[in-house]
Every structure is written in structure tokens, then in C-alpha cells.
Amino acid sequence: MKRICSIYKSPRKNEMYLYVLKADGLERVPEGLLPFFGTPVHAFDLVLTPERTLAREDITKVLENLDSQGYHLQMPPAEEEYIEHLPEELLRRNDPV
């Protein structure tokens, strides 16, 4: 099952992405989602297959969502994930002891 997707980024929330079938565009995205997401900004197009791996999403879930609802919303990582990837010197407190 191969799907050609358009990926849109949110102008309101860093690292939030919306996957849609390229042929459908944004027509299957619920109107209620767009005020939260903001005006979608096209980032790139991508061919998705079950064998492909994605950096932060389960490809099976993305393909299922595209087929069942016509879109997949990728939420930004939790704040804890950002903190785990900060360099050690930024995590240390600079207060004198």
C-alpha cells in the first residue's frame, strides 16, 4: 500500500505536522482542527509505504489514519523530550553554591 502524502507544518506550534493524501489535499481535514493548527504551510511531499520508517511516527498508524480519516496529525514532542536532548552544560544550574 503506497500513499503519496503532502506534509504541512503548523505556523502556530513548532514541530506539529499534518499529513494528508496529496490527491485529497486539505479537503478531509476537519474544520475544527484548522483554528488550532493554523493556516497549513506546505513543507514537502513524501511517498509512504509500510516499509518506510519515520523519525517520530509509527508508519502503520499514519497509513491507517490517512485511510480512515484522510489525515494524520503529528504532535510536537513533550517538553521532557526537549530537555533530554539539551547539552549537559545547559541543564546545569549556574547558581553559586
N, CA, C and O atoms as a MOPAC input file, in Angstrom:
PM7 MOZYME 1SCF
protein

 N      0.84400 1    -1.16800 1     0.00000 1
 C      0.00000 1     0.00000 1     0.00000 1
 C      0.89600 1     1.23900 1     0.00000 1
 O      1.52000 1     1.55200 1     1.01400 1
 N      0.96000 1     1.92300 1    -1.09700 1
 C      1.78800 1     3.11000 1    -1.25700 1
 C      0.87700 1     4.33100 1    -1.26700 1
 O     -0.14600 1     4.33900 1    -1.95300 1
 N      1.24000 1     5.35800 1    -0.51400 1
 C      0.45900 1     6.58900 1    -0.43700 1
 C      1.37200 1     7.78000 1    -0.70100 1
 O      2.46700 1     7.86700 1    -0.14500 1
 N      0.91600 1     8.69600 1    -1.55300 1
 C      1.65300 1     9.93300 1    -1.78400 1
 C      1.01300 1    10.99300 1    -0.89000 1
 O     -0.17000 1    11.30800 1    -1.02200 1
 N      1.81100 1    11.52700 1     0.01000 1
 C      1.31700 1    12.46700 1     1.01300 1
 C      1.91300 1    13.84700 1     0.82600 1
 O      3.02400 1    14.01300 1     0.32200 1
 N      1.14300 1    14.82200 1     1.24600 1
 C      1.65200 1    16.17600 1     1.41600 1
 C      1.74700 1    16.39900 1     2.91300 1
 O      0.82800 1    16.06400 1     3.66000 1
 N      2.85900 1    16.96300 1     3.34400 1
 C      3.09500 1    17.23100 1     4.74700 1
 C      3.06000 1    18.75300 1     4.93000 1
 O      3.73900 1    19.49800 1     4.22300 1
 N      2.25400 1    19.18700 1     5.89500 1
 C      2.12300 1    20.60900 1     6.20200 1
 C      2.60600 1    20.86100 1     7.61500 1
 O      2.37500 1    20.05000 1     8.51200 1
 N      3.27900 1    21.98700 1     7.81600 1
 C      3.69700 1    22.34400 1     9.16800 1
 C      2.76700 1    23.42800 1     9.70700 1
 O      2.18400 1    24.21100 1     8.95700 1
 N      2.65400 1    23.44400 1    11.01000 1
 C      1.81500 1    24.42700 1    11.67400 1
 C      2.59500 1    25.71500 1    11.89400 1
 O      3.73800 1    25.67600 1    12.35100 1
 N      1.99100 1    26.85400 1    11.57400 1
 C      2.65500 1    28.11800 1    11.88300 1
 C      2.49700 1    28.50000 1    13.36600 1
 O      3.14300 1    29.43400 1    13.84200 1
 N      1.64000 1    27.77500 1    14.08200 1
 C      1.35000 1    28.10600 1    15.48100 1
 C      2.14300 1    27.28400 1    16.48000 1
 O      2.44400 1    27.75400 1    17.57800 1
 N      2.48100 1    26.07000 1    16.10900 1
 C      3.12500 1    25.16200 1    17.06500 1
 C      4.33100 1    24.51300 1    16.38900 1
 O      4.19000 1    23.80000 1    15.39500 1
 N      5.51100 1    24.76600 1    16.93800 1
 C      6.74000 1    24.19800 1    16.39100 1
 C      6.68200 1    22.66800 1    16.43400 1
 O      6.28300 1    22.08400 1    17.44100 1
 N      7.07600 1    22.04000 1    15.35800 1
 C      7.14500 1    20.58500 1    15.21000 1
 C      5.78100 1    19.88700 1    15.19800 1
 O      5.69700 1    18.69600 1    15.49700 1
 N      4.72800 1    20.60500 1    14.85900 1
 C      3.42100 1    19.98300 1    14.64600 1
 C      3.21800 1    19.89400 1    13.13200 1
 O      3.36900 1    20.88200 1    12.41300 1
 N      2.87300 1    18.69600 1    12.66300 1
 C      2.72100 1    18.45600 1    11.22600 1
 C      1.40600 1    17.76800 1    10.92100 1
 O      0.87500 1    17.01700 1    11.73900 1
 N      0.89200 1    18.03400 1     9.74100 1
 C     -0.34400 1    17.44400 1     9.26800 1
 C     -0.03000 1    16.67700 1     7.98800 1
 O      0.45100 1    17.25300 1     7.01300 1
 N     -0.30400 1    15.37300 1     7.99900 1
 C     -0.10800 1    14.51700 1     6.83400 1
 C     -1.46400 1    14.36100 1     6.15100 1
 O     -2.45500 1    14.04500 1     6.80800 1
 N     -1.51500 1    14.58000 1     4.83900 1
 C     -2.74800 1    14.35700 1     4.07300 1
 C     -2.38600 1    13.64200 1     2.77400 1
 O     -1.24800 1    13.71500 1     2.30900 1
 N     -3.35900 1    12.95600 1     2.19900 1
 C     -3.13800 1    12.36900 1     0.88200 1
 C     -3.03200 1    13.50300 1    -0.12400 1
 O     -3.86700 1    14.40700 1    -0.14800 1
 N     -2.01200 1    13.44800 1    -0.94100 1
 C     -1.78200 1    14.53800 1    -1.89400 1
 C     -2.99300 1    14.73800 1    -2.80200 1
 O     -3.35400 1    15.87500 1    -3.10600 1
 N     -3.62300 1    13.65300 1    -3.23800 1
 C     -4.77700 1    13.75000 1    -4.13700 1
 C     -5.96200 1    14.46000 1    -3.48800 1
 O     -6.73000 1    15.13600 1    -4.17200 1
 N     -6.11500 1    14.30800 1    -2.15100 1
 C     -7.23300 1    14.93000 1    -1.43000 1
 C     -6.92500 1    16.34800 1    -0.97400 1
 O     -7.83600 1    17.15100 1    -0.77100 1
 N     -5.65900 1    16.65300 1    -0.81500 1
 C     -5.30500 1    17.95100 1    -0.25500 1
 C     -5.85700 1    18.07600 1     1.15200 1
 O     -5.84900 1    17.10900 1     1.91400 1
 N     -6.33000 1    19.24100 1     1.49500 1
 C     -6.83500 1    19.50000 1     2.84600 1
 C     -8.33500 1    19.29500 1     2.98100 1
 O     -8.90000 1    19.59100 1     4.03400 1
 N     -8.99200 1    18.79300 1     1.94000 1
 C    -10.45700 1    18.70900 1     1.96400 1
 C    -11.02500 1    17.76700 1     3.02200 1
 O    -12.17400 1    17.94200 1     3.42700 1
 N    -10.26800 1    16.77800 1     3.48300 1
 C    -10.77600 1    15.83300 1     4.50000 1
 C    -10.37200 1    16.22000 1     5.92500 1
 O    -10.73500 1    15.53200 1     6.87900 1
 N     -9.63600 1    17.30000 1     6.07200 1
 C     -9.22800 1    17.76300 1     7.40200 1
 C    -10.42100 1    18.47900 1     8.03300 1
 O    -10.99800 1    19.36900 1     7.40900 1
 N    -10.80500 1    18.10800 1     9.26300 1
 C    -11.95100 1    18.75000 1     9.90200 1
 C    -11.73000 1    20.25500 1    10.10100 1
 O    -10.63700 1    20.69300 1    10.46000 1
 N    -12.78000 1    21.02600 1     9.86300 1
 C    -12.68300 1    22.47800 1    10.02100 1
 C    -12.26500 1    22.87400 1    11.43600 1
 O    -11.56000 1    23.86600 1    11.61900 1
 N    -12.69000 1    22.11700 1    12.42100 1
 C    -12.36500 1    22.43000 1    13.80400 1
 C    -10.89400 1    22.28500 1    14.14100 1
 O    -10.42900 1    22.85000 1    15.13100 1
 N    -10.16100 1    21.54200 1    13.34200 1
 C     -8.73100 1    21.34500 1    13.59300 1
 C     -7.91100 1    22.54800 1    13.13900 1
 O     -6.90500 1    22.88400 1    13.76500 1
 N     -8.32500 1    23.18900 1    12.06900 1
 C     -7.51500 1    24.25500 1    11.48100 1
 C     -7.32000 1    25.48200 1    12.37800 1
 O     -6.22200 1    26.03900 1    12.37400 1
 N     -8.30800 1    25.93200 1    13.14100 1
 C     -8.02300 1    27.06000 1    14.03700 1
 C     -6.92900 1    26.73000 1    15.06000 1
 O     -6.13000 1    27.59700 1    15.41300 1
 N     -6.89300 1    25.50500 1    15.52400 1
 C     -5.87300 1    25.04500 1    16.46300 1
 C     -4.51200 1    24.92200 1    15.76900 1
 O     -3.48700 1    25.31500 1    16.32600 1
 N     -4.51000 1    24.37300 1    14.54700 1
 C     -3.28600 1    24.11600 1    13.78600 1
 C     -2.73700 1    25.39700 1    13.16100 1
 O     -1.52200 1    25.58000 1    13.08300 1
 N     -3.62600 1    26.28100 1    12.71700 1
 C     -3.22400 1    27.46800 1    11.97700 1
 C     -3.31000 1    27.19300 1    10.48200 1
 O     -3.63100 1    26.07600 1    10.07600 1
 N     -3.03200 1    28.18600 1     9.67100 1
 C     -3.05600 1    28.01100 1     8.21800 1
 C     -1.90100 1    27.09300 1     7.81800 1
 O     -0.73800 1    27.45500 1     7.99100 1
 N     -2.21200 1    25.90300 1     7.28400 1
 C     -1.15500 1    24.94500 1     6.95200 1
 C     -0.14300 1    25.50300 1     5.94900 1
 O     -0.51100 1    26.12300 1     4.95100 1
 N      1.12500 1    25.26900 1     6.23400 1
 C      2.22200 1    25.69100 1     5.36200 1
 C      2.82400 1    24.41800 1     4.76300 1
 O      3.34200 1    23.56900 1     5.48900 1
 N      2.75200 1    24.29100 1     3.41400 1
 C      3.26900 1    23.08300 1     2.75800 1
 C      4.76400 1    22.96100 1     3.00800 1
 O      5.53100 1    23.87500 1     2.70500 1
 N      5.17400 1    21.82100 1     3.56600 1
 C      6.58900 1    21.57300 1     3.85100 1
 C      7.22600 1    20.72900 1     2.74400 1
 O      8.26700 1    21.09500 1     2.19800 1
 N      6.58600 1    19.58400 1     2.41400 1
 C      7.11000 1    18.70900 1     1.36900 1
 C      6.11900 1    17.60200 1     1.07700 1
 O      5.14400 1    17.41600 1     1.80500 1
 N      6.37700 1    16.86300 1    -0.00300 1
 C      5.59100 1    15.68900 1    -0.35800 1
 C      6.46000 1    14.46000 1    -0.11500 1
 O      7.68700 1    14.52200 1    -0.19500 1
 N      5.79900 1    13.33800 1     0.18400 1
 C      6.51800 1    12.14000 1     0.57200 1
 C      5.72900 1    10.91000 1     0.15700 1
 O      4.50300 1    10.88700 1     0.26800 1
 N      6.42800 1     9.89000 1    -0.32100 1
 C      5.79200 1     8.60400 1    -0.63000 1
 C      5.91300 1     7.74500 1     0.62500 1
 O      7.01000 1     7.49700 1     1.12400 1
 N      4.76700 1     7.29900 1     1.12000 1
 C      4.74700 1     6.45400 1     2.31900 1
 C      4.39200 1     5.02400 1     1.94200 1
 O      3.45300 1     4.78800 1     1.18100 1
 N      5.14100 1     4.08300 1     2.47300 1
 C      4.88000 1     2.65100 1     2.30800 1
 C      5.02000 1     2.00900 1     3.68200 1
 O      5.65400 1     2.59100 1     4.56200 1
 N      4.45000 1     0.83200 1     3.89100 1
 C      4.58100 1     0.17600 1     5.20300 1
 C      6.03200 1    -0.09600 1     5.60500 1
 O      6.33200 1    -0.21300 1     6.79300 1
 N      6.92500 1    -0.19600 1     4.63500 1
 C      8.33200 1    -0.49500 1     4.92600 1
 C      9.12100 1     0.74900 1     5.33500 1
 O     10.20600 1     0.63100 1     5.90600 1
 N      8.59800 1     1.91500 1     5.05500 1
 C      9.30700 1     3.16000 1     5.34700 1
 C      9.29500 1     3.41800 1     6.85200 1
 O      8.33300 1     3.08200 1     7.54200 1
 N     10.36200 1     4.01000 1     7.34400 1
 C     10.38600 1     4.42400 1     8.74400 1
 C     10.30400 1     5.94300 1     8.81100 1
 O     10.83600 1     6.65000 1     7.95600 1
 N      9.63700 1     6.41700 1     9.82900 1
 C      9.53000 1     7.85000 1    10.07200 1
 C     10.23500 1     8.16100 1    11.38700 1
 O     10.27600 1     7.32000 1    12.28500 1
 N     10.77900 1     9.34800 1    11.50200 1
 C     11.57500 1     9.70100 1    12.67900 1
 C     10.78700 1     9.63200 1    13.97800 1
 O     11.28300 1     9.10300 1    14.97300 1
 N      9.56300 1    10.15900 1    13.98300 1
 C      8.83100 1    10.23400 1    15.24700 1
 C      7.43500 1     9.62600 1    15.19400 1
 O      6.69300 1     9.72300 1    16.17100 1
 N      7.07100 1     9.02300 1    14.11500 1
 C      5.72200 1     8.47200 1    13.99200 1
 C      5.76800 1     7.00700 1    13.58800 1
 O      6.70700 1     6.56400 1    12.92700 1
 N      4.75900 1     6.26700 1    13.98700 1
 C      4.58900 1     4.87300 1    13.60400 1
 C      3.95100 1     4.85500 1    12.21400 1
 O      2.81700 1     5.30400 1    12.05100 1
 N      4.66200 1     4.34700 1    11.22300 1
 C      4.18200 1     4.36700 1     9.83900 1
 C      2.84600 1     3.65400 1     9.69600 1
 O      2.00400 1     4.08200 1     8.90600 1
 N      2.63600 1     2.58100 1    10.44100 1
 C      1.36900 1     1.84200 1    10.36700 1
 C      0.21400 1     2.73300 1    10.80700 1
 O     -0.83400 1     2.75800 1    10.16200 1
 N      0.40100 1     3.45600 1    11.89500 1
 C     -0.63900 1     4.35800 1    12.41300 1
 C     -0.89800 1     5.50500 1    11.43900 1
 O     -2.05000 1     5.88000 1    11.22000 1
 N      0.15300 1     6.06100 1    10.85600 1
 C     -0.00700 1     7.15200 1     9.88300 1
 C     -0.82900 1     6.66900 1     8.69000 1
 O     -1.77600 1     7.33900 1     8.27600 1
 N     -0.47100 1     5.51200 1     8.13900 1
 C     -1.20500 1     4.98100 1     6.98300 1
 C     -2.65800 1     4.65900 1     7.33500 1
 O     -3.56100 1     4.91500 1     6.53800 1
 N     -2.88400 1     4.09900 1     8.52100 1
 C     -4.26000 1     3.80700 1     8.96300 1
 C     -5.08200 1     5.09000 1     9.06400 1
 O     -6.22200 1     5.13600 1     8.60300 1
 N     -4.50500 1     6.12700 1     9.66500 1
 C     -5.21300 1     7.39800 1     9.80700 1
 C     -5.50200 1     8.03300 1     8.44900 1
 O     -6.57800 1     8.59300 1     8.24100 1
 N     -4.55400 1     7.95000 1     7.53700 1
 C     -4.77800 1     8.50300 1     6.19700 1
 C     -5.93600 1     7.79500 1     5.50800 1
 O     -6.76200 1     8.43600 1     4.85800 1
 N     -6.00000 1     6.47400 1     5.64800 1
 C     -7.07300 1     5.71000 1     5.01300 1
 C     -8.41900 1     5.92600 1     5.69400 1
 O     -9.43800 1     6.07200 1     5.01900 1
 N     -8.43000 1     5.94900 1     7.02400 1
 C     -9.70500 1     6.01400 1     7.74200 1
 C    -10.26800 1     7.42600 1     7.86700 1
 O    -11.47600 1     7.61800 1     7.73700 1
 N     -9.40900 1     8.42000 1     8.11800 1
 C     -9.92700 1     9.76500 1     8.33900 1
 C     -9.41900 1    10.79600 1     7.34600 1
 O     -9.91100 1    11.92300 1     7.31700 1
 N     -8.43800 1    10.42200 1     6.53400 1
 C     -7.94500 1    11.33100 1     5.49800 1
 C     -6.82300 1    12.24800 1     5.93000 1
 O     -6.37100 1    13.07800 1     5.14100 1
 N     -6.36200 1    12.12100 1     7.16200 1
 C     -5.24600 1    12.94100 1     7.63600 1
 C     -4.60200 1    12.26500 1     8.84900 1
 O     -5.18200 1    11.37200 1     9.46700 1
 N     -3.39900 1    12.71400 1     9.16700 1
 C     -2.71900 1    12.28200 1    10.39300 1
 C     -2.07500 1    13.51900 1    10.98400 1
 O     -1.36800 1    14.24800 1    10.28900 1
 N     -2.31400 1    13.75900 1    12.26500 1
 C     -1.73400 1    14.90200 1    12.95800 1
 C     -0.55900 1    14.43800 1    13.80300 1
 O     -0.71400 1    13.60000 1    14.69200 1
 N      0.61600 1    14.98600 1    13.52000 1
 C      1.81300 1    14.68900 1    14.31500 1
 C      1.99400 1    15.81000 1    15.32000 1
 O      2.23700 1    16.96200 1    14.95800 1
 N      1.87300 1    15.45400 1    16.57900 1
 C      2.02300 1    16.43000 1    17.65000 1
 C      3.50000 1    16.65300 1    17.95700 1
 O      4.32200 1    15.76900 1    17.71600 1
 N      3.84400 1    17.83400 1    18.49100 1
 C      5.23900 1    18.06900 1    18.87300 1
 C      5.63500 1    17.15400 1    20.02800 1
 O      4.77300 1    16.67800 1    20.76600 1
 N      6.93100 1    16.90800 1    20.18700 1
 C      7.36200 1    16.07000 1    21.30400 1
 C      7.05800 1    16.76900 1    22.62800 1
 O      6.96000 1    17.99400 1    22.69000 1
 N      6.91300 1    15.97900 1    23.67100 1
 C      6.68000 1    16.52700 1    25.00400 1
 C      7.90100 1    17.32400 1    25.44400 1
 O      9.01100 1    17.07700 1    24.97400 1
 N      7.69700 1    18.27500 1    26.33900 1
 C      8.80200 1    19.11900 1    26.80700 1
 C      9.92900 1    18.29600 1    27.40200 1
 O     11.09500 1    18.66900 1    27.27400 1
 N      9.60700 1    17.18400 1    28.05100 1
 C     10.63800 1    16.34600 1    28.64700 1
 C     11.61400 1    15.84600 1    27.58300 1
 O     12.81000 1    15.71600 1    27.84100 1
 N     11.08500 1    15.56100 1    26.35900 1
 C     11.96200 1    15.09000 1    25.29300 1
 C     12.93100 1    16.18400 1    24.87000 1
 O     14.08500 1    15.89300 1    24.55400 1
 N     12.48300 1    17.43500 1    24.85800 1
 C     13.38800 1    18.53700 1    24.53700 1
 C     14.49600 1    18.61700 1    25.57800 1
 O     15.66800 1    18.77900 1    25.23800 1
 N     14.12200 1    18.50400 1    26.83800 1
 C     15.09200 1    18.63200 1    27.92100 1
 C     16.11900 1    17.51300 1    27.86100 1
 O     17.30200 1    17.75400 1    28.09900 1
 N     15.69400 1    16.30000 1    27.54900 1
 C     16.62900 1    15.17900 1    27.47400 1
 C     17.69600 1    15.39200 1    26.40700 1
 O     18.79200 1    14.84200 1    26.51900 1
 N     17.40100 1    16.17500 1    25.38000 1
 C     18.33900 1    16.36100 1    24.28300 1
 C     19.15800 1    17.64400 1    24.40300 1
 O     19.94800 1    17.95100 1    23.51100 1
 N     18.98700 1    18.39100 1    25.47700 1
 C     19.78700 1    19.59200 1    25.67900 1
 C     21.20300 1    19.19900 1    26.10100 1
 O     21.39400 1    18.20100 1    26.79700 1
 N     22.18900 1    19.98500 1    25.67900 1
 C     23.56100 1    19.71000 1    26.14000 1
 C     23.64500 1    19.80800 1    27.66000 1
 O     22.93700 1    20.60400 1    28.27600 1
 N     24.49600 1    19.01300 1    28.25100 1
 C     24.63500 1    18.93700 1    29.71200 1
 C     24.90800 1    20.31000 1    30.32800 1
 O     24.38200 1    20.60900 1    31.40000 1
 N     25.71700 1    21.15200 1    29.67600 1
 C     26.04600 1    22.46000 1    30.26700 1
 C     24.82300 1    23.37300 1    30.37900 1
 O     24.80700 1    24.27700 1    31.21500 1
 N     23.79800 1    23.15000 1    29.54900 1
 C     22.57700 1    23.94400 1    29.65200 1
 C     21.66200 1    23.42900 1    30.75700 1
 O     20.81000 1    24.16500 1    31.25400 1
 N     21.83400 1    22.19200 1    31.13400 1
 C     20.99400 1    21.61300 1    32.17800 1
 C     21.53000 1    21.93600 1    33.58000 1
 O     20.77400 1    21.92300 1    34.55100 1
 N     22.83300 1    22.22500 1    33.68200 1
 C     23.42700 1    22.54500 1    34.96800 1
 C     23.01400 1    23.94200 1    35.41200 1
 O     22.90700 1    24.84800 1    34.58600 1
 N     22.78500 1    24.12200 1    36.68500 1
 C     22.46000 1    25.44200 1    37.21700 1
 C     23.75000 1    26.21700 1    37.40200 1
 O     24.78400 1    25.65100 1    37.75700 1
 N     23.68000 1    27.50100 1    37.15900 1
 C     24.86000 1    28.35000 1    37.29100 1
 C     24.88300 1    29.11100 1    38.62200 1
 O     25.69300 1    30.02000 1    38.80200 1
 N     24.01000 1    28.74800 1    39.53700 1
 C     23.96400 1    29.42600 1    40.83100 1
 C     25.19300 1    29.02900 1    41.64600 1
 O     25.59600 1    27.86600 1    41.64600 1
 N     25.79500 1    30.01300 1    42.35000 1
 C     26.91900 1    29.65600 1    43.23300 1
 C     26.41900 1    28.80200 1    44.39800 1
 O     25.30200 1    28.97400 1    44.88500 1
 N     27.24700 1    27.91200 1    44.81400 1
 C     26.86300 1    27.00100 1    45.91300 1
 C     27.34800 1    27.51900 1    47.22500 1
 O     27.12200 1    26.89000 1    48.25900 1

